[in-house]
Amino acid sequence: MATPETYVPWVKKDGFTDLTPVPQDDAPNCLVPIAYDEMYRDCMDTFRALVAKGEKSERTLEVTQWIIRLNPGHYSVWKYRADTLLALQSSMTDELDLLDQLVKFHLKSYQVWQHRRTIVLALDDPSRELDFTAKALAIDAKNYHTWAYRQWALCHFHSDRSGPGSARASPEERQRVWDGELSYVDGLLESDIRNNSAWNHRFFVAFESGNGGDAGQRELRYVREKLALSPNNPSAWNYLRGILTRLSLPLSSLSAFVTPLALNTPASMPSSEPPVSESAELPAYLAIEFLADAAAEEARGSGREKEERERKAKEAAELFRSLVEYDPIRREYWRFSARQAEASVAMVA
């Protein structure tokens, strides 16, 4: 692009001399006018002239490309550009090539991603999208817009539930794509086991996409293997809790696995469980919290003798209070949780 020193106003360029720029219509005596860069001001004045004529042409595409490079968050310009591309039946492949360049510089601009979605829908071809989003995630592995777009592409084109593209793929091909997602996420977690976005995507693939197969026991094993490596990883503990909720299993069903992590007794881990890494930081205070929540859950449960519920409530309270040592910043929260556990017995009829 031109620099301010070499920039030529649009009305002085060949093919634009017939346009009369339309300035921004600020309020009379505007108190705080926006100090637009002159290059950007000229581009927008020219764009408004084109919009006023309802013009969708090659020069419209030229002007809008300048603007989105200067301001990739201008959704009105993106929308008019998309309408122009569709009206002219322009090469959507060329537009994807342009977006390949732009998105990596503007990963957090949802307008860029929305435009890409429009173009891919017009092409009805998702063949570039998984590789493209993988490259974008290699730049920023936790970018929300990239993950949301990847999930949209998977659901729209590789699901038997929606999307015109899904009709072209065989069930075997669709399953191959979804199985590949699990391998892809596993690679991300190998690189960064605390990547909460990757954990979230794995849960989406395994449980919410409808394509995870018999995911329950497989994912329980997987997350336990990761916790045995890094037992103070909040993302993995949240994933574990999500699985148990999905399978309607109590927290106490995993006490045998969690207890050695909480008590720093890795040698007592049952042989059926993944071995604890020698580099694991123990005791894991998140494991203590898990056991405290499990005991509190049992204390609230109906169908138990009051004496048993009182014992569980006391156990939960003691565990919560012990967390003050490991997480003193939230000491008042842990004390509050202890009081709630003790009071829970009286709440159960």
SULZI-V507122 format. One record per helix or strand. SS is the DSSP state (H for helix, E for strand). FROM is the first residue (numbers start at 1). TO is the last residue. Records with the same first field share a line. If there is no record, write none. Layout:
SS=FROM-TO / FROM-TO
This chain:
H=10-12 / 38-53 / 58-70 / 75-88 / 92-103 / 110-123 / 129-139 / 144-157 / 164-167 / 171-191 / 196-208 / 215-229 / 234-246 / 251-263 / 266-268 / 285-300 / 306-326 / 328-347
